[in-house]
Structures are given as C-alpha cells and as structure tokens.
Amino acid sequence: MNDEAEIRQAYRDFHAGKFGEVPRQARLHYDR
C-alpha cells in the first residue's frame, strides 16, 4: 500500500502533466 507521501507525490505529478494526456476515446462519458 502507498503511504501518504507517495499518494501526495502522485497527485502532484498528475496535476503537473507527468502522466501524459488521456486520449479522448478513453475518457468517461456521462450525462450532466
């Protein structure tokens, strides 16, 4: 299991764009 520091780092990396872009066809579709 990840500790809190690893989870926080993952969020920082995600928001910094380090995971790349999510392809449009892979995004979830839902009605608003």
CHARMM internal coordinates of N, CA and C (Angstrom, degrees):
IC EDIT
DIST 1 N 1 CA 1.4517
DIST 1 CA 1 C 1.5284
ANGL 1 N 1 CA 1 C 108.60
DIST 1 C 2 N 1.3058
ANGL 1 CA 1 C 2 N 116.58
DIHE 1 N 1 CA 1 C 2 N 144.96
DIST 2 N 2 CA 1.4588
ANGL 1 C 2 N 2 CA 121.10
DIHE 1 CA 1 C 2 N 2 CA 179.72
DIST 2 CA 2 C 1.5206
ANGL 2 N 2 CA 2 C 110.28
DIHE 1 C 2 N 2 CA 2 C -79.06
DIST 2 C 3 N 1.3244
ANGL 2 CA 2 C 3 N 115.20
DIHE 2 N 2 CA 2 C 3 N 142.48
DIST 3 N 3 CA 1.4619
ANGL 2 C 3 N 3 CA 117.23
DIHE 2 CA 2 C 3 N 3 CA 175.26
DIST 3 CA 3 C 1.5291
ANGL 3 N 3 CA 3 C 109.55
DIHE 2 C 3 N 3 CA 3 C -85.79
DIST 3 C 4 N 1.3073
ANGL 3 CA 3 C 4 N 116.46
DIHE 3 N 3 CA 3 C 4 N 173.05
DIST 4 N 4 CA 1.4673
ANGL 3 C 4 N 4 CA 120.96
DIHE 3 CA 3 C 4 N 4 CA -173.92
DIST 4 CA 4 C 1.5299
ANGL 4 N 4 CA 4 C 112.32
DIHE 3 C 4 N 4 CA 4 C -59.58
DIST 4 C 5 N 1.3189
ANGL 4 CA 4 C 5 N 117.52
DIHE 4 N 4 CA 4 C 5 N -38.67
DIST 5 N 5 CA 1.4685
ANGL 4 C 5 N 5 CA 120.80
DIHE 4 CA 4 C 5 N 5 CA -179.53
DIST 5 CA 5 C 1.5294
ANGL 5 N 5 CA 5 C 111.12
DIHE 4 C 5 N 5 CA 5 C -63.41
DIST 5 C 6 N 1.3312
ANGL 5 CA 5 C 6 N 117.45
DIHE 5 N 5 CA 5 C 6 N -40.01
DIST 6 N 6 CA 1.4652
ANGL 5 C 6 N 6 CA 120.86
DIHE 5 CA 5 C 6 N 6 CA 179.31
DIST 6 CA 6 C 1.5279
ANGL 6 N 6 CA 6 C 111.36
DIHE 5 C 6 N 6 CA 6 C -67.48
DIST 6 C 7 N 1.3190
ANGL 6 CA 6 C 7 N 116.71
DIHE 6 N 6 CA 6 C 7 N -38.44
DIST 7 N 7 CA 1.4643
ANGL 6 C 7 N 7 CA 120.52
DIHE 6 CA 6 C 7 N 7 CA 178.49
DIST 7 CA 7 C 1.5228
ANGL 7 N 7 CA 7 C 110.23
DIHE 6 C 7 N 7 CA 7 C -66.29
DIST 7 C 8 N 1.3230
ANGL 7 CA 7 C 8 N 116.96
DIHE 7 N 7 CA 7 C 8 N -43.79
DIST 8 N 8 CA 1.4702
ANGL 7 C 8 N 8 CA 120.44
DIHE 7 CA 7 C 8 N 8 CA 177.90
DIST 8 CA 8 C 1.5264
ANGL 8 N 8 CA 8 C 110.97
DIHE 7 C 8 N 8 CA 8 C -60.92
DIST 8 C 9 N 1.3353
ANGL 8 CA 8 C 9 N 116.95
DIHE 8 N 8 CA 8 C 9 N -40.69
DIST 9 N 9 CA 1.4678
ANGL 8 C 9 N 9 CA 120.57
DIHE 8 CA 8 C 9 N 9 CA 179.04
DIST 9 CA 9 C 1.5208
ANGL 9 N 9 CA 9 C 110.65
DIHE 8 C 9 N 9 CA 9 C -65.10
DIST 9 C 10 N 1.3179
ANGL 9 CA 9 C 10 N 117.22
DIHE 9 N 9 CA 9 C 10 N -39.04
DIST 10 N 10 CA 1.4654
ANGL 9 C 10 N 10 CA 120.63
DIHE 9 CA 9 C 10 N 10 CA 178.50
DIST 10 CA 10 C 1.5218
ANGL 10 N 10 CA 10 C 110.50
DIHE 9 C 10 N 10 CA 10 C -62.74
DIST 10 C 11 N 1.3338
ANGL 10 CA 10 C 11 N 117.93
DIHE 10 N 10 CA 10 C 11 N -41.67
DIST 11 N 11 CA 1.4659
ANGL 10 C 11 N 11 CA 120.79
DIHE 10 CA 10 C 11 N 11 CA 177.29
DIST 11 CA 11 C 1.5240
ANGL 11 N 11 CA 11 C 110.65
DIHE 10 C 11 N 11 CA 11 C -63.21
DIST 11 C 12 N 1.3355
ANGL 11 CA 11 C 12 N 116.65
DIHE 11 N 11 CA 11 C 12 N -42.52
DIST 12 N 12 CA 1.4729
ANGL 11 C 12 N 12 CA 119.58
DIHE 11 CA 11 C 12 N 12 CA 179.09
DIST 12 CA 12 C 1.5225
ANGL 12 N 12 CA 12 C 110.46
DIHE 11 C 12 N 12 CA 12 C -62.58
DIST 12 C 13 N 1.3165
ANGL 12 CA 12 C 13 N 116.54
DIHE 12 N 12 CA 12 C 13 N -44.17
DIST 13 N 13 CA 1.4646
ANGL 12 C 13 N 13 CA 120.76
DIHE 12 CA 12 C 13 N 13 CA 179.47
DIST 13 CA 13 C 1.5266
ANGL 13 N 13 CA 13 C 110.99
DIHE 12 C 13 N 13 CA 13 C -62.67
DIST 13 C 14 N 1.3352
ANGL 13 CA 13 C 14 N 116.61
DIHE 13 N 13 CA 13 C 14 N -43.75
DIST 14 N 14 CA 1.4639
ANGL 13 C 14 N 14 CA 121.04
DIHE 13 CA 13 C 14 N 14 CA 179.84
DIST 14 CA 14 C 1.5233
ANGL 14 N 14 CA 14 C 110.68
DIHE 13 C 14 N 14 CA 14 C -60.76
DIST 14 C 15 N 1.3317
ANGL 14 CA 14 C 15 N 116.99
DIHE 14 N 14 CA 14 C 15 N -48.14
DIST 15 N 15 CA 1.4623
ANGL 14 C 15 N 15 CA 120.27
DIHE 14 CA 14 C 15 N 15 CA -177.68
DIST 15 CA 15 C 1.5260
ANGL 15 N 15 CA 15 C 112.35
DIHE 14 C 15 N 15 CA 15 C -70.92
DIST 15 C 16 N 1.3188
ANGL 15 CA 15 C 16 N 117.41
DIHE 15 N 15 CA 15 C 16 N -19.23
DIST 16 N 16 CA 1.4636
ANGL 15 C 16 N 16 CA 121.48
DIHE 15 CA 15 C 16 N 16 CA 176.59
DIST 16 CA 16 C 1.5307
ANGL 16 N 16 CA 16 C 111.22
DIHE 15 C 16 N 16 CA 16 C -86.35
DIST 16 C 17 N 1.3360
ANGL 16 CA 16 C 17 N 117.41
DIHE 16 N 16 CA 16 C 17 N -1.70
DIST 17 N 17 CA 1.4593
ANGL 16 C 17 N 17 CA 120.98
DIHE 16 CA 16 C 17 N 17 CA 177.97
DIST 17 CA 17 C 1.5147
ANGL 17 N 17 CA 17 C 114.74
DIHE 16 C 17 N 17 CA 17 C 83.22
DIST 17 C 18 N 1.3159
ANGL 17 CA 17 C 18 N 117.26
DIHE 17 N 17 CA 17 C 18 N 16.94
DIST 18 N 18 CA 1.4644
ANGL 17 C 18 N 18 CA 120.13
DIHE 17 CA 17 C 18 N 18 CA -176.66
DIST 18 CA 18 C 1.5239
ANGL 18 N 18 CA 18 C 113.93
DIHE 17 C 18 N 18 CA 18 C -76.78
DIST 18 C 19 N 1.3304
ANGL 18 CA 18 C 19 N 117.83
DIHE 18 N 18 CA 18 C 19 N -6.74
DIST 19 N 19 CA 1.4629
ANGL 18 C 19 N 19 CA 120.49
DIHE 18 CA 18 C 19 N 19 CA 178.37
DIST 19 CA 19 C 1.5193
ANGL 19 N 19 CA 19 C 111.19
DIHE 18 C 19 N 19 CA 19 C -97.05
DIST 19 C 20 N 1.3108
ANGL 19 CA 19 C 20 N 118.03
DIHE 19 N 19 CA 19 C 20 N 0.68
DIST 20 N 20 CA 1.4539
ANGL 19 C 20 N 20 CA 121.42
DIHE 19 CA 19 C 20 N 20 CA -178.44
DIST 20 CA 20 C 1.5168
ANGL 20 N 20 CA 20 C 111.21
DIHE 19 C 20 N 20 CA 20 C 80.96
DIST 20 C 21 N 1.3186
ANGL 20 CA 20 C 21 N 116.17
DIHE 20 N 20 CA 20 C 21 N -174.25
DIST 21 N 21 CA 1.4590
ANGL 20 C 21 N 21 CA 121.20
DIHE 20 CA 20 C 21 N 21 CA -178.71
DIST 21 CA 21 C 1.5111
ANGL 21 N 21 CA 21 C 111.04
DIHE 20 C 21 N 21 CA 21 C -92.20
DIST 21 C 22 N 1.3182
ANGL 21 CA 21 C 22 N 115.23
DIHE 21 N 21 CA 21 C 22 N 149.01
DIST 22 N 22 CA 1.4617
ANGL 21 C 22 N 22 CA 120.91
DIHE 21 CA 21 C 22 N 22 CA 175.03
DIST 22 CA 22 C 1.5250
ANGL 22 N 22 CA 22 C 106.89
DIHE 21 C 22 N 22 CA 22 C -87.88
DIST 22 C 23 N 1.3366
ANGL 22 CA 22 C 23 N 117.95
DIHE 22 N 22 CA 22 C 23 N 121.92
DIST 23 N 23 CA 1.4634
ANGL 22 C 23 N 23 CA 119.80
DIHE 22 CA 22 C 23 N 23 CA 178.82
DIST 23 CA 23 C 1.5257
ANGL 23 N 23 CA 23 C 111.01
DIHE 22 C 23 N 23 CA 23 C -59.04
DIST 23 C 24 N 1.3226
ANGL 23 CA 23 C 24 N 116.60
DIHE 23 N 23 CA 23 C 24 N 143.38
DIST 24 N 24 CA 1.4613
ANGL 23 C 24 N 24 CA 121.16
DIHE 23 CA 23 C 24 N 24 CA -176.61
DIST 24 CA 24 C 1.5292
ANGL 24 N 24 CA 24 C 111.81
DIHE 23 C 24 N 24 CA 24 C -53.94
DIST 24 C 25 N 1.3371
ANGL 24 CA 24 C 25 N 117.80
DIHE 24 N 24 CA 24 C 25 N -42.24
DIST 25 N 25 CA 1.4623
ANGL 24 C 25 N 25 CA 120.41
DIHE 24 CA 24 C 25 N 25 CA -176.94
DIST 25 CA 25 C 1.5324
ANGL 25 N 25 CA 25 C 111.96
DIHE 24 C 25 N 25 CA 25 C -69.43
DIST 25 C 26 N 1.3180
ANGL 25 CA 25 C 26 N 118.69
DIHE 25 N 25 CA 25 C 26 N -16.29
DIST 26 N 26 CA 1.4619
ANGL 25 C 26 N 26 CA 121.29
DIHE 25 CA 25 C 26 N 26 CA -179.73
DIST 26 CA 26 C 1.5252
ANGL 26 N 26 CA 26 C 112.33
DIHE 25 C 26 N 26 CA 26 C -90.53
DIST 26 C 27 N 1.3205
ANGL 26 CA 26 C 27 N 117.35
DIHE 26 N 26 CA 26 C 27 N -10.50
DIST 27 N 27 CA 1.4636
ANGL 26 C 27 N 27 CA 120.35
DIHE 26 CA 26 C 27 N 27 CA -178.79
DIST 27 CA 27 C 1.5164
ANGL 27 N 27 CA 27 C 110.76
DIHE 26 C 27 N 27 CA 27 C -73.80
DIST 27 C 28 N 1.3074
ANGL 27 CA 27 C 28 N 115.66
DIHE 27 N 27 CA 27 C 28 N 148.28
DIST 28 N 28 CA 1.4619
ANGL 27 C 28 N 28 CA 120.83
DIHE 27 CA 27 C 28 N 28 CA 179.12
DIST 28 CA 28 C 1.5178
ANGL 28 N 28 CA 28 C 109.82
DIHE 27 C 28 N 28 CA 28 C -74.72
DIST 28 C 29 N 1.3155
ANGL 28 CA 28 C 29 N 116.10
DIHE 28 N 28 CA 28 C 29 N 141.48
DIST 29 N 29 CA 1.4565
ANGL 28 C 29 N 29 CA 121.70
DIHE 28 CA 28 C 29 N 29 CA 177.89
DIST 29 CA 29 C 1.5188
ANGL 29 N 29 CA 29 C 108.43
DIHE 28 C 29 N 29 CA 29 C -110.30
DIST 29 C 30 N 1.3023
ANGL 29 CA 29 C 30 N 116.51
DIHE 29 N 29 CA 29 C 30 N 134.73
DIST 30 N 30 CA 1.4567
ANGL 29 C 30 N 30 CA 120.67
DIHE 29 CA 29 C 30 N 30 CA 178.21
DIST 30 CA 30 C 1.5194
ANGL 30 N 30 CA 30 C 109.39
DIHE 29 C 30 N 30 CA 30 C -150.97
DIST 30 C 31 N 1.3103
ANGL 30 CA 30 C 31 N 115.62
DIHE 30 N 30 CA 30 C 31 N 154.85
DIST 31 N 31 CA 1.4620
ANGL 30 C 31 N 31 CA 121.41
DIHE 30 CA 30 C 31 N 31 CA 177.62
DIST 31 CA 31 C 1.5174
ANGL 31 N 31 CA 31 C 109.09
DIHE 30 C 31 N 31 CA 31 C -85.38
DIST 31 C 32 N 1.3049
ANGL 31 CA 31 C 32 N 114.88
DIHE 31 N 31 CA 31 C 32 N 139.29
DIST 32 N 32 CA 1.4718
ANGL 31 C 32 N 32 CA 118.49
DIHE 31 CA 31 C 32 N 32 CA 178.89
DIST 32 CA 32 C 1.4962
ANGL 32 N 32 CA 32 C 110.69
DIHE 31 C 32 N 32 CA 32 C -94.49
END
COOR INIT
IC SEED 1 N 1 CA 1 C
IC BUILD
